[in-house]
Amino acid sequence: MPDFEIERRHLEAGRRLIAGVDEAGRGALCGPVVAAAVLLPFSWISGPRPDWAERIDDSKRLTPKSRTLLARKIRRVAVYGLGSADPSEIDALNILHASREAMRRAVAALSLPPDMILLDGLPFDGFSRPREAVVQGDRRSVSIAAASILAKVCRDRIMRRAGRRYPGYGLERHKGYGTQAHYEALALLGPTPFHRRTFKLQYQPKLFESP
């Protein structure tokens, strides 16, 4: 389970506003990549916190119901920002750079400038604030895990709307990932305007991903 060890180190160095940042949708064939930046109450780092906060975890390890409930609670107590890059940007920039752009937009959307940014994954430039990249950060840092939950819940909502707009693909179920049902729909119907054109070589049922 993630904890506050990384945040505590930065708090002891005099940084109080510590933002966790993560994205969702990087491996999908369809839809945007969505990022969230989350400033949890800094009092949680060294003091008491609500019982529900102990359930914050990597969004991939939570059920949809748990993610939704936790996202609602996180939004009530945190300062957060969301950012995204749509399929056309993913095609123009490539998914790596589009994911990073979504993260930058999420941080820029924060109403308070963070003293430190904790990024899930590998380091990259493009921030005016101090930052630390944390490999598997959504399983190590509560702030990053909280960001993973908000990003996932936001993107899932977008994909459910896309499912209504583009019926027959099951987007509301698999959220645009490469499941067998998604590949079969692509073989039958072809890609929608919401699909990533640079992923066209992946439109064949070889490896199936979980939504």
C-alpha positions as CSV (number, residue, x, y, z in Angstrom):
1,M,0.0,0.0,0.0
2,P,1.2,3.5,-0.7
3,D,2.2,5.7,2.3
4,F,3.4,9.2,3.1
5,E,7.1,8.4,3.4
6,I,8.1,10.4,0.3
7,E,5.8,13.3,1.2
8,R,7.2,13.3,4.8
9,R,10.8,13.6,3.5
10,H,9.8,16.7,1.5
11,L,7.7,18.1,4.4
12,E,10.8,17.8,6.7
13,A,12.7,19.8,4.0
14,G,10.3,22.7,4.4
15,R,7.9,21.9,1.5
16,R,4.2,21.9,2.5
17,L,2.3,21.8,-0.8
18,I,3.2,18.5,-2.3
19,A,1.3,17.5,-5.4
20,G,1.0,13.9,-6.6
21,V,0.6,13.6,-10.4
22,D,-0.5,10.5,-12.4
23,E,-2.3,9.7,-15.7
24,A,-4.8,7.3,-17.0
25,G,-5.4,5.9,-20.5
26,R,-1.8,5.8,-21.8
27,G,-2.2,2.2,-23.1
28,A,-5.6,2.5,-24.6
29,L,-6.4,2.4,-28.3
30,C,-9.1,5.0,-28.1
31,G,-9.9,8.2,-26.2
32,P,-7.8,10.8,-24.4
33,V,-5.0,10.4,-21.9
34,V,-6.2,12.2,-18.7
35,A,-3.9,13.3,-15.8
36,A,-4.6,14.6,-12.3
37,A,-2.6,16.6,-9.9
38,V,-3.6,16.3,-6.2
39,L,-2.6,18.3,-3.2
40,L,-3.8,16.4,-0.1
41,P,-4.0,18.2,3.2
42,F,-0.4,18.5,4.4
43,S,-1.5,17.8,8.0
44,W,-2.2,14.2,6.9
45,I,1.6,13.7,6.3
46,S,2.6,13.8,10.0
47,G,-0.8,13.9,11.8
48,P,-4.2,12.2,11.9
49,R,-6.2,11.5,8.8
50,P,-9.6,10.0,8.2
51,D,-10.0,6.3,8.1
52,W,-11.0,6.2,4.5
53,A,-7.7,7.7,3.5
54,E,-6.1,4.4,4.4
55,R,-7.9,2.9,1.4
56,I,-6.3,5.2,-1.2
57,D,-4.3,2.9,-3.5
58,D,-3.2,2.6,-7.1
59,S,-6.4,2.9,-9.1
60,K,-5.7,-0.3,-11.0
61,R,-5.9,-2.2,-7.7
62,L,-9.4,-0.8,-6.8
63,T,-12.8,-1.8,-7.9
64,P,-14.8,0.8,-10.0
65,K,-17.1,1.3,-7.0
66,S,-14.2,1.9,-4.6
67,R,-12.6,4.3,-7.1
68,T,-15.7,6.3,-7.4
69,L,-16.3,6.6,-3.7
70,L,-12.7,7.5,-3.0
71,A,-12.7,10.0,-5.8
72,R,-15.7,11.8,-4.3
73,K,-14.0,12.0,-0.9
74,I,-10.7,13.1,-2.3
75,R,-12.3,15.9,-4.3
76,R,-13.9,17.2,-1.0
77,V,-10.7,17.6,0.9
78,A,-8.0,18.1,-1.8
79,V,-6.9,20.8,-4.1
80,Y,-6.7,19.2,-7.5
81,G,-6.3,19.9,-11.2
82,L,-7.1,17.8,-14.3
83,G,-5.5,17.9,-17.7
84,S,-5.9,15.8,-20.8
85,A,-4.6,15.3,-24.4
86,D,-7.1,14.2,-27.0
87,P,-6.5,11.5,-29.6
88,S,-5.4,14.1,-32.3
89,E,-2.8,15.4,-29.9
90,I,-1.7,11.8,-29.1
91,D,-1.3,11.2,-32.8
92,A,0.7,14.4,-33.3
93,L,2.9,14.2,-30.3
94,N,3.1,10.4,-29.6
95,I,1.6,8.9,-26.5
96,L,4.6,9.5,-24.3
97,H,4.8,13.3,-25.0
98,A,1.0,13.6,-24.9
99,S,0.9,11.9,-21.5
100,R,3.5,14.4,-20.2
101,E,1.6,17.3,-21.7
102,A,-1.6,16.1,-19.9
103,M,0.4,16.0,-16.6
104,R,1.7,19.6,-17.2
105,R,-1.8,20.8,-17.8
106,A,-3.1,19.1,-14.6
107,V,-0.4,20.8,-12.5
108,A,-1.2,24.2,-14.3
109,A,-4.8,23.7,-13.3
110,L,-4.0,23.7,-9.6
111,S,-5.3,26.8,-7.8
112,L,-2.2,26.7,-5.5
113,P,1.3,26.3,-6.9
114,P,3.0,23.3,-5.4
115,D,6.3,23.4,-3.5
116,M,7.1,19.9,-4.9
117,I,5.7,17.8,-7.7
118,L,5.8,14.0,-7.3
119,L,5.5,12.4,-10.7
120,D,4.5,8.8,-11.4
121,G,7.1,7.2,-13.6
122,L,10.3,8.5,-15.2
123,P,11.6,12.1,-14.9
124,F,10.9,14.7,-17.6
125,D,11.2,18.5,-18.0
126,G,8.6,21.1,-18.5
127,F,7.7,22.2,-14.9
128,S,8.7,25.5,-13.2
129,R,8.4,23.9,-9.8
130,P,10.7,21.4,-8.1
131,R,9.8,17.8,-9.0
132,E,10.7,14.2,-8.2
133,A,9.9,11.2,-10.4
134,V,8.9,8.1,-8.5
135,V,8.9,4.8,-10.3
136,Q,5.7,2.9,-9.5
137,G,4.7,6.0,-7.6
138,D,1.0,5.1,-7.5
139,R,2.0,2.2,-5.3
140,R,4.4,4.1,-3.1
141,S,3.0,7.6,-2.6
142,V,-0.5,8.3,-1.3
143,S,-0.6,11.6,-3.2
144,I,0.2,10.0,-6.5
145,A,-2.2,7.2,-5.8
146,A,-4.9,9.8,-5.1
147,A,-4.1,11.4,-8.5
148,S,-4.3,8.0,-10.2
149,I,-7.9,7.6,-8.8
150,L,-9.1,11.0,-10.0
151,A,-7.5,10.6,-13.4
152,K,-9.1,7.1,-13.9
153,V,-12.5,8.1,-12.7
154,C,-12.5,11.2,-14.9
155,R,-11.4,9.2,-18.0
156,D,-13.9,6.4,-17.3
157,R,-16.7,9.0,-17.3
158,I,-15.4,10.3,-20.7
159,M,-15.4,6.8,-22.1
160,R,-18.9,6.0,-21.0
161,R,-20.1,9.1,-22.8
162,A,-18.1,8.0,-25.9
163,G,-19.8,4.6,-25.7
164,R,-23.2,6.3,-26.1
165,R,-21.8,8.4,-29.0
166,Y,-20.2,5.5,-30.8
167,P,-22.4,2.4,-30.0
168,G,-21.2,-1.0,-31.0
169,Y,-17.7,-0.8,-29.7
170,G,-18.3,-1.4,-26.0
171,L,-16.3,1.7,-25.0
172,E,-18.4,2.1,-21.9
173,R,-17.2,-1.4,-20.8
174,H,-13.5,-1.6,-21.8
175,K,-12.8,2.1,-21.8
176,G,-11.0,2.0,-25.1
177,Y,-8.4,-0.6,-24.1
178,G,-7.4,-3.5,-26.3
179,T,-9.8,-6.2,-25.2
180,Q,-10.9,-9.0,-27.5
181,A,-14.3,-7.4,-27.8
182,H,-12.8,-4.1,-28.8
183,Y,-10.6,-5.7,-31.5
184,E,-13.6,-7.6,-32.9
185,A,-15.6,-4.4,-33.1
186,L,-12.7,-2.6,-34.8
187,A,-12.5,-5.5,-37.4
188,L,-16.2,-5.2,-38.1
189,L,-16.8,-1.4,-37.9
190,G,-13.4,0.2,-38.3
191,P,-12.1,3.0,-36.1
192,T,-14.1,6.0,-34.9
193,P,-12.9,9.6,-34.9
194,F,-12.2,9.0,-31.2
195,H,-9.6,6.3,-31.9
196,R,-5.9,7.0,-32.0
197,R,-4.7,6.7,-35.6
198,T,-1.1,6.1,-34.7
199,F,-2.2,2.9,-32.9
200,K,-3.6,1.4,-36.1
201,L,-0.9,-1.3,-36.2
202,Q,-2.2,-2.5,-32.8
203,Y,-5.7,-3.0,-34.3
204,Q,-5.2,-6.8,-34.4
205,P,-6.2,-9.3,-31.7
206,K,-2.8,-10.3,-30.4
207,L,-2.5,-9.0,-26.8
208,F,-5.5,-8.1,-24.8
209,E,-5.4,-5.5,-22.1
210,S,-7.6,-5.0,-19.0
211,P,-9.6,-1.8,-18.8
